[in-house]
Amino acid sequence: MAARTAVVERKTAETEIRVAINLDCQPGSGNKQEISVSTGIGFLDHMFHALAKHSGMSLQLTCKGDLHIDDHHSADTDSAIALGTAFKQALGEVRGIRRYGTGFAPLDEALSRAVIDICSRPYCVTDLGLKREKIGDLSTEMFPHIFYSFAIAAGVTLHVDVLRGENDHHRAESAFKALALAIRQAIERTGGDDVPSTKGVL
């Protein structure tokens, strides 16, 4: 089977970013999972690491951004866009995969649900209910933007909902882990070569 890998480099006046991704590093795949994330924002690194780990992908992501201004460009405009772009490139033609994925992830008292459709119709809806201004050095207002930017760049429909939880760290982390599980299910190879759509094309 063809390797599902991609490398994306993105350089703007605000950031310089590189993403390398391999979608097929689940246990039993024969590929060693390697994860290295450095955005300059510790909690964002933690979230992207969790996303890669639980989706079964290898991820190397580096971002040098204008953090002396704020976290917006590093977290949203470039990191999430570049990750979504790499995901789309690595996946290639939407053929021979499950297409739909659903993930539920608890973290102590928090529980999140993510649903993804790899359909080339980008859309994103989030309901995270975060109350704190920041988690670590990452503004909580950035989380919806991160999911949105990833979904648009990846060409997927994405719904992420935190169903319950008191601790914002737990709520945010469970959301990323739920997305990881949804991605893992959606990109699973079916063993066939069909396009998973009544239209015959996605």
C-alpha positions, 0 to 999 in steps of 0.5 A: 500500500502507498505510504500516506505521508506529506511535508509542508513548509509555510513561511510568512511575515509572521511565522516559519513552519514545517510539518512532516506527517505519516498517517500510518503509524498505529500499533501493528502498522510496522511503522515507528511512531515519532512525534516532535512538536515545537511551537513555542507555546507549551500547551499547544505542543501538548495538544498537538502531541496528544492529537498525533499520539492517539490518531496513530500518526507520526508528526514533526512540527516546528513553528517559529512565530511572532510570540512577542506580539501574541499567540494568534499567528503561531496557534491559528494562522500557520500551525493549524493550517499547515497541519490540515494541509499536510493531513490532506496531502498525505491522505490523497484521493479520498478512496478506500477509507471509512471517511466518517469517524466519531471519537469520545474521550474522557479526561477525569470529569471532562468528556468530549465528542468529535465527529469528522467527515472527510468529504472535501466540504470544509466546515467546522462547529465547536462548543467547548465551553472554556471559561479561563482566559488562558491555559498555560500560555495559550489563549482559550479563544484560540481553540475554536480557531485551531479546530476551524483552521485545521478543518478548512485546510484539511477539507473536512467537516468537523464537529467538536463538543465538550459534553461536560467538565469543570476543569478547562485543561481537561475540557480542552485536552479531551477535545483534542483526544476525541478528534484524534480518535475520530481521525483514526477511525475515518482514515482507516483503510477498508481494504477496497478501492471505492470512493465512499460516496454515492456521487462517486467522487469526493 
